[in-house]
Amino acid sequence: MKTRKETAVIKWSPLTKQGKEYITQDTEYKEANLISVKDNDDTWELNTDMGSILCPKREKYTPQAGQIVRFYGKGFGYTVRGISIEDVIFYYRTPEEAAADHAAWCKAEEDKKKAVFKKEKKNMDAVFNALPPVFQQRVERFRQGNPDFRWEFEAYELFCCTEAIKIAEKFKTVAAIDNFRQMPVDAQMKMVNMSNGHSGNTFGCATLLAKLYVSEPELVVKLHGALTPLVGCEAYGCRLYT
């Protein structure tokens, strides 16, 4: 199950007609011991021996340490589609309802990404046009591999590429870039005018691209896409370069 504390909270609502019928025969759940409870205004943070999760509140009911929490869903790594404590239902969706909720969320996220791309397309085109040829070829490769690449992933890829160029222009050798990678973040920021919005993945990709650019620039085109470790080559449009 997804137990990270930042898991999106779904507000409590009564069981649907389908839910009332399905829950009596629903065997897809795991149970955990409730270790502690933290009050987060409109949610409870449930700390169990299976991890922590945010739970919507129900009026006049306060969970207590020592109670049994039931998580409905396929288990670790999957979305929790229901939570009950000592037979009190806090949230519940059937598998079909959960799938419909997820599909609606995906559609909303897609619409949001497309709207952002439409707004930022002119700026993104300018960034692309300013890239050195090997980086342009790299981005074009992903555009060809995924017709939705521009609105789905291109902003992320352009970010990594532009950051890589900054690093390569400052440090001219692989050894110097490797040394830069080992520095504390504060020292890195003083040496290169980098963004402060890096994740481990974007920084790793940027530094690897930088090393290739100063040593074997033709490999910049061939390296896997920046987000492939998270979404996979197929979804990203990353194909082996020939």
C-alpha positions as CSV (number, residue, x, y, z in Angstrom):
1,M,0.0,0.0,0.0
2,K,1.0,3.6,-0.4
3,T,2.0,4.6,3.1
4,R,4.0,7.8,2.6
5,K,2.7,10.7,4.7
6,E,2.2,12.9,1.7
7,T,-0.3,10.5,0.1
8,A,-3.2,12.6,-1.1
9,V,-6.1,12.7,1.3
10,I,-9.6,11.6,0.1
11,K,-12.4,13.2,2.1
12,W,-14.7,11.0,4.0
13,S,-18.0,10.2,2.4
14,P,-20.8,7.7,3.1
15,L,-20.6,4.3,1.4
16,T,-22.2,4.1,-2.0
17,K,-24.9,1.5,-2.7
18,Q,-22.3,-0.6,-4.5
19,G,-19.9,-0.2,-1.6
20,K,-22.4,-1.4,1.0
21,E,-23.0,-4.5,-1.0
22,Y,-19.3,-5.2,-1.9
23,I,-17.6,-4.6,1.4
24,T,-19.3,-7.6,3.1
25,Q,-17.5,-9.9,0.7
26,D,-14.4,-7.9,0.2
27,T,-11.3,-10.0,1.1
28,E,-8.7,-7.8,-0.5
29,Y,-7.2,-6.1,2.6
30,K,-4.4,-6.1,5.1
31,E,-4.6,-5.4,8.8
32,A,-2.1,-3.6,11.0
33,N,-1.7,-2.6,14.6
34,L,-2.2,1.1,15.3
35,I,0.8,2.4,17.2
36,S,0.1,6.1,17.5
37,V,-2.3,8.8,16.1
38,K,-1.5,12.4,15.3
39,D,-4.2,15.0,14.8
40,N,-3.6,17.0,11.6
41,D,-6.7,19.2,11.7
42,D,-9.0,17.6,9.1
43,T,-7.1,14.2,9.0
44,W,-5.6,11.7,11.3
45,E,-2.0,10.5,10.7
46,L,-2.1,6.8,11.5
47,N,1.2,5.3,12.4
48,T,1.0,1.5,12.2
49,D,3.4,-1.4,12.1
50,M,2.9,-1.4,8.3
51,G,3.7,2.3,7.9
52,S,2.0,5.7,8.1
53,I,-0.9,7.1,6.2
54,L,-3.3,10.1,6.4
55,C,-6.9,9.2,7.1
56,P,-10.0,11.4,6.7
57,K,-11.8,12.1,10.0
58,R,-15.2,11.0,11.0
59,E,-17.3,13.0,13.3
60,K,-17.2,12.1,17.0
61,Y,-14.6,9.2,16.5
62,T,-11.0,9.3,17.6
63,P,-8.7,6.4,16.7
64,Q,-6.7,5.0,19.6
65,A,-3.3,3.3,19.8
66,G,-3.7,-0.5,20.1
67,Q,-6.7,-0.7,17.7
68,I,-6.7,-2.7,14.5
69,V,-6.6,-0.8,11.2
70,R,-7.8,-2.5,8.0
71,F,-6.4,-1.2,4.7
72,Y,-8.4,-2.3,1.7
73,G,-6.5,-2.7,-1.6
74,K,-3.9,-5.0,-3.2
75,G,-1.2,-4.2,-0.6
76,F,2.1,-2.5,-0.4
77,G,2.8,-0.3,-3.5
78,Y,-0.8,0.0,-4.5
79,T,-3.4,2.7,-3.7
80,V,-5.4,2.2,-0.4
81,R,-9.0,2.2,-1.5
82,G,-10.5,1.9,2.0
83,I,-9.7,2.3,5.7
84,S,-11.6,1.0,8.6
85,I,-10.7,0.9,12.4
86,E,-12.4,-1.6,14.6
87,D,-15.2,-2.0,12.0
88,V,-15.8,1.8,11.7
89,I,-15.5,2.8,8.0
90,F,-13.5,6.0,7.4
91,Y,-13.3,5.6,3.6
92,Y,-14.2,2.9,1.2
93,R,-14.3,2.4,-2.6
94,T,-14.9,-0.9,-4.5
95,P,-12.2,-1.8,-7.0
96,E,-14.4,-0.6,-9.8
97,E,-15.1,2.7,-8.1
98,A,-11.4,3.1,-7.2
99,A,-10.4,2.5,-10.9
100,A,-13.0,5.1,-12.0
101,D,-11.6,7.6,-9.5
102,H,-8.1,7.0,-10.7
103,A,-9.1,7.4,-14.4
104,A,-10.8,10.7,-13.6
105,W,-7.7,11.9,-11.7
106,C,-5.5,10.9,-14.6
107,K,-7.7,12.8,-17.1
108,A,-7.6,15.9,-14.9
109,E,-3.8,15.7,-14.6
110,E,-3.6,15.3,-18.4
111,D,-5.8,18.3,-19.0
112,K,-3.7,20.3,-16.5
113,K,-0.4,19.3,-18.2
114,K,-1.8,20.2,-21.6
115,A,-2.9,23.6,-20.4
116,V,0.6,24.3,-18.9
117,F,2.2,23.2,-22.2
118,K,0.0,25.4,-24.2
119,K,0.9,28.4,-22.0
120,E,4.6,27.6,-21.9
121,K,5.1,26.3,-25.5
122,K,6.6,29.5,-26.8
123,N,9.2,29.6,-24.0
124,M,10.0,25.9,-24.4
125,D,10.5,26.4,-28.1
126,A,13.0,29.2,-27.4
127,V,14.9,27.0,-24.9
128,F,15.0,24.2,-27.5
129,N,16.2,26.5,-30.2
130,A,19.1,27.7,-28.0
131,L,20.3,24.1,-27.3
132,P,23.5,22.8,-28.9
133,P,22.7,20.5,-31.9
134,V,23.4,17.2,-30.0
135,F,20.9,18.2,-27.3
136,Q,18.3,19.2,-29.9
137,Q,18.8,15.8,-31.6
138,R,18.3,14.2,-28.2
139,V,15.0,15.9,-27.6
140,E,13.9,15.2,-31.2
141,R,14.5,11.5,-30.6
142,F,12.0,11.5,-27.8
143,R,9.5,13.6,-29.7
144,Q,9.6,11.0,-32.5
145,G,9.3,8.1,-30.0
146,N,6.2,9.5,-28.2
147,P,3.7,11.7,-29.9
148,D,2.6,13.1,-26.5
149,F,6.2,13.7,-25.4
150,R,6.0,17.5,-25.7
151,W,3.2,18.0,-23.2
152,E,4.0,15.0,-21.0
153,F,7.8,15.1,-20.5
154,E,9.6,17.7,-22.6
155,A,9.8,20.4,-19.9
156,Y,11.5,17.9,-17.6
157,E,14.0,16.9,-20.3
158,L,14.7,20.5,-21.3
159,F,15.5,21.3,-17.6
160,C,18.0,18.5,-17.4
161,C,19.6,19.4,-20.7
162,T,20.0,23.1,-19.9
163,E,21.4,22.3,-16.4
164,A,23.8,19.9,-18.0
165,I,25.1,22.6,-20.3
166,K,25.7,25.0,-17.4
167,I,27.8,22.3,-15.7
168,A,29.7,21.3,-18.8
169,E,30.6,25.0,-19.6
170,K,31.9,25.5,-16.1
171,F,33.8,22.2,-15.8
172,K,35.6,21.1,-18.9
173,T,36.5,17.5,-17.9
174,V,34.9,14.4,-16.6
175,A,37.1,14.4,-13.5
176,A,36.2,18.0,-12.7
177,I,32.4,17.2,-13.0
178,D,32.8,14.1,-10.8
179,N,34.5,16.3,-8.2
180,F,31.7,18.8,-8.4
181,R,29.1,16.1,-7.9
182,Q,30.7,15.2,-4.5
183,M,30.6,18.7,-3.2
184,P,27.9,19.9,-0.7
185,V,24.9,21.5,-2.3
186,D,25.8,25.0,-1.0
187,A,29.2,24.8,-2.6
188,Q,27.7,23.5,-5.9
189,M,25.3,26.4,-6.0
190,K,28.1,28.9,-5.5
191,M,30.1,27.5,-8.4
192,V,27.4,27.0,-11.0
193,N,24.2,29.1,-11.5
194,M,22.0,26.1,-11.2
195,S,18.4,25.8,-10.4
196,N,17.5,25.1,-6.7
197,G,14.7,22.9,-7.9
198,H,16.7,19.7,-8.5
199,S,15.7,16.3,-7.4
200,G,18.2,13.5,-7.2
201,N,17.1,12.2,-10.6
202,T,17.4,15.5,-12.4
203,F,20.8,16.3,-10.9
204,G,22.1,12.8,-11.7
205,C,20.9,13.1,-15.3
206,A,22.3,16.6,-15.7
207,T,25.7,15.7,-14.5
208,L,25.8,12.5,-16.6
209,L,24.8,14.5,-19.7
210,A,27.5,17.1,-18.8
211,K,30.2,14.4,-18.6
212,L,29.2,13.0,-22.0
213,Y,29.0,16.4,-23.5
214,V,32.7,17.2,-22.6
215,S,34.0,13.7,-23.4
216,E,31.9,11.9,-26.0
217,P,29.2,14.4,-27.2
218,E,27.7,12.0,-29.7
219,L,26.5,9.9,-26.7
220,V,24.3,12.8,-25.5
221,V,21.8,11.7,-28.2
222,K,21.9,8.1,-27.2
223,L,21.6,8.3,-23.4
224,H,18.2,7.2,-22.1
225,G,15.6,9.9,-21.3
226,A,15.7,11.8,-18.0
227,L,12.5,10.3,-16.6
228,T,12.9,6.7,-17.9
229,P,14.1,5.5,-14.5
230,L,10.6,6.5,-13.2
231,V,8.2,6.0,-16.1
232,G,10.1,3.5,-18.3
233,C,11.4,3.8,-21.9
234,E,8.1,2.8,-23.6
235,A,6.1,5.6,-21.9
236,Y,8.8,8.2,-22.4
237,G,9.5,7.6,-26.0
238,C,13.0,6.4,-25.4
239,R,14.2,4.0,-28.1
240,L,17.7,2.6,-28.6
241,Y,19.5,5.0,-30.9
242,T,20.5,3.6,-34.3
